[in-house]
């Protein structure tokens, strides 16, 4: 069974956590959230299959 992580906050450390979580066997990150729209757009090109949103309610 895979562990699914919804990540809130993708700042300086958040990018590293997202990359690390995504690379772990048995772990998926289907959704991530941040208030910085430019950051979300930038990361969307690097992390295919992850939904990026500015609404934390979508994760909860």
ABEGO torsion letter per residue (X at the ends): XBBBBBBBEBBAAAAAAAAAAAABBGBBBABBBBABAAAAAAAAAABBGBBBBABAAAAX
